[in-house]
Amino acid sequence: MARQDAIPGTRRMSGTVGLALLSVLAGVLLGVGGYTFFYAEGLSYLSSDPAACVNCHIMRTQFESWQKGSHHAVAKCIDCHLPHDFVGKYVAKAENGYHHSRGFTFQDFHEPIMIKPKNAAILQANCLACHGDLVHELVGGVNGEPGEVQCVHCHSAVGHGETTGLGGPERADEIEGNAS
């Protein structure tokens, strides 16, 4: 039996086939990834638009309650839920984006959706960034230590309104639902 490299053109042919297969695989991965990014409205997550938070249907309640909440006129989602420095903001967006897309893809997230300790610390830091002068004697730091007073202990409805019976005017789809 002849060695493969002894047959003229064999080595070049196998290299060409391998390159073609690698190119097809890369094209498929880029195509699927690009379509997923487009379908999930990936560019919207780079903005500060609160509507980006409802790209996932599970966040609709939080978005609607924020619209009726006391901070609606003064704070967007990113003002409370992301660090205010440039690098920290995009690192948190990337981490949250990964966890959200993984959770929603595999449907293995906690329901109702709950804030993680790292994000709760960001939330606390942002509360104090705006209101620290007012509450500096009452509230501890942003470490989330046991026994440390967290703003959301008493003010859980500030950013999102009440979790049930959000109040405010009924939407058209709520009124139609009541009529049936």
C-alpha positions in Angstrom: 0.0 0.0 0.0 1.4 3.3 -1.0 1.9 6.1 1.5 -0.4 9.0 1.1 2.4 11.6 0.7 3.8 9.4 -2.1 0.7 9.9 -4.3 1.0 13.2 -6.2 -1.6 15.8 -5.2 -3.0 13.8 -2.3 -1.7 16.0 0.5 -2.9 19.2 -1.3 -6.3 17.7 -1.8 -6.8 16.7 1.8 -5.7 20.2 2.9 -8.1 21.8 0.5 -11.0 19.6 1.7 -10.1 20.3 5.4 -10.0 24.1 4.7 -13.4 23.9 2.9 -14.9 22.0 5.8 -13.5 24.5 8.3 -14.8 27.4 6.2 -18.3 25.9 6.1 -18.3 25.2 9.8 -17.2 28.8 10.5 -19.8 30.1 8.2 -22.6 28.1 9.9 -21.4 29.3 13.3 -21.3 32.9 12.2 -24.6 32.6 10.5 -26.4 31.1 13.4 -24.7 33.5 15.9 -25.5 36.5 13.7 -29.1 35.4 13.3 -29.5 34.9 17.0 -27.9 38.3 17.8 -30.3 39.9 15.2 -33.4 38.0 16.5 -32.6 38.8 20.1 -32.1 42.4 19.2 -28.5 42.3 20.5 -27.6 45.8 19.6 -30.4 47.2 21.8 -28.6 45.9 24.9 -25.7 48.3 24.2 -28.1 51.2 24.6 -29.7 52.8 27.8 -33.2 52.3 26.5 -35.4 50.6 29.1 -37.4 49.0 26.3 -34.4 46.7 25.8 -35.2 45.1 29.1 -38.5 43.7 27.7 -36.8 42.0 24.7 -37.3 38.9 27.0 -41.0 38.5 27.8 -40.2 37.6 31.4 -39.2 41.2 32.2 -42.5 42.7 31.0 -43.9 43.0 34.5 -40.7 44.7 35.8 -40.8 47.1 32.9 -44.5 48.0 33.3 -44.1 48.4 37.1 -41.1 50.7 36.6 -43.3 52.8 34.3 -45.6 53.3 37.2 -42.9 53.5 39.9 -41.7 56.5 41.7 -38.3 56.6 39.9 -39.7 56.5 36.4 -39.1 60.2 35.7 -35.6 60.2 37.1 -33.9 56.8 36.6 -33.7 54.2 33.8 -33.0 50.6 34.4 -29.2 51.1 33.9 -29.1 53.9 36.5 -30.1 51.4 39.2 -28.9 48.1 37.9 -25.5 48.8 36.4 -22.3 50.4 37.8 -21.9 54.0 36.7 -18.3 53.7 35.4 -17.8 52.8 31.8 -15.8 49.6 32.2 -17.9 48.3 35.1 -21.2 49.0 33.2 -20.1 47.0 30.2 -18.6 44.2 32.2 -21.9 43.9 34.2 -23.9 44.0 30.9 -21.8 41.2 29.4 -22.1 39.1 32.6 -25.8 39.6 32.9 -26.3 39.1 29.2 -24.5 35.8 29.3 -26.5 34.6 32.4 -29.8 35.8 31.0 -29.3 34.3 27.5 -28.1 31.0 29.0 -31.0 30.9 31.5 -33.7 31.8 28.9 -32.2 29.4 26.3 -32.2 26.4 28.7 -35.2 27.6 30.8 -33.3 27.0 34.1 -33.8 30.3 35.7 -35.6 31.0 39.0 -39.1 32.2 38.6 -40.0 34.7 39.6 -36.8 36.2 38.4 -34.6 37.3 41.4 -31.6 39.6 41.7 -28.2 37.9 42.4 -26.1 39.1 45.3 -23.5 40.8 43.0 -26.3 42.7 41.3 -27.9 43.5 44.6 -24.6 45.1 45.7 -24.6 47.2 42.5 -28.2 48.3 43.2 -27.3 49.3 46.8 -24.3 51.3 45.6 -26.5 53.1 43.2 -29.1 53.9 45.8 -26.4 55.4 47.9 -24.9 57.3 45.0 -28.1 59.3 44.7 -29.4 59.2 48.3 -26.3 58.7 50.4 -26.3 62.1 51.9 -29.8 61.6 53.2 -29.3 58.2 54.7 -25.6 58.0 55.6 -26.3 57.5 59.3 -28.8 54.7 58.8 -27.4 52.7 55.9 -24.2 50.7 56.0 -22.0 50.1 53.0 -22.5 48.1 49.9 -21.1 44.8 51.0 -24.4 43.1 51.7 -23.1 41.9 55.1 -25.6 40.1 57.3 -27.4 42.7 59.4 -26.3 45.6 57.1 -29.3 47.8 56.2 -30.1 47.6 52.5 -32.3 50.2 50.9 -34.6 47.6 49.3 -35.4 46.2 52.7 -37.8 49.1 53.3 -38.1 50.4 49.8 -38.7 47.3 47.7 -41.4 49.0 45.6 -39.4 52.2 44.7 -38.0 51.2 41.3 -40.7 48.8 40.2 -43.8 49.7 42.0 -45.7 47.0 44.0 -45.2 43.5 42.7 -48.9 42.9 42.7 -51.6 45.4 42.0 -49.3 47.8 40.4 -51.9 50.5 40.3 -52.0 53.3 37.7 -54.4 53.4 34.8 -55.4 50.2 33.2 -54.0 49.4 29.8 -56.3 48.7 26.9 -55.4 44.9 26.9 -56.3 44.8 30.7 -59.7 46.5 30.0 -60.4 44.1 27.1 -59.5 41.2 29.4 -62.0 42.4 32.1 -64.8 42.7 29.6 -64.8 39.0 28.7 
